[in-house]
Amino acid sequence: MLENNLNRAERLRPIVIEVGGEPQGVVVQDAEGYRFLAVKLPAFAIDGQRFANVELAHSAVRDAVLASEA
């Protein structure tokens, strides 16, 4: 039973999304893909959005950060 819990915990581990070496938030896997949770103000524009994969999430975070700098 413990092994099942450890496998589940590994799957649900948050993945940090950085832009320019600065952490902007994390994505966590859910039933619909990956949900983004912002930790820095520039990324809050997309907080809570879901993405099909981590790469799409990273692109959206990068775009949000660049838009906030403009």
N, C-alpha and C positions, 0 to 999 in steps of 0.2 A: 504494500500500500504506500509506503513512504517513497518508493521509487517512482510511482505514478505522480505523486505530488511534486517531486523534484523535476521530472520531465515537463510537467505543466508550467512550473515556475520558470524553467529555462525558455520555454516558448513565449512566455508573457513578459520577458525582460524588456524594459524600455530601451529604445535605440536613440542615442543623442543625435540631434541635428545641429550642425555647426555651419556658420557662414563666416568666412574670413577668420577662422580659428576661434570664433566666439560662439559658445553654446546659445542657441535660440529656443530650444525646447526638446521634447522627446516625442517619438511615435511609439504607440503600443498596439500590438495586434489585437483585433477583435473579430467578431464573426463577419464583418463587412469589409475587412481589409486592415488598414492601419489608421489609427486616429492620432492627430497631432495635438499636443498639449504644450502651449507656449510658456516660456519662463522669462522672456525678455520683451519689452514693450514693442519693438518693431514687428515682432512675429504675432502679436495678439490679433492682428487683422484676420488671421486664418485659424485661430485657436478653435479646437473642436472639430475641424474638418476631417473628413475621412478620405483616404487615398488607396488606390489599388495596390501600390507598392511603395517601398521606402524611397526609391529614386524620384517618383512623382511628388512625394511629400517634400523632399529636399529641394526640388526645383521650385515648388510653390513658396517655401520658406525663403529661399534666396530672392525670389521675385518680390516678396513682401518686404524684405529688409531693404532691397535696392529702392523700392518705391518710397519707403519711409525716409530715405536719405535724399531723395530728389526735391 
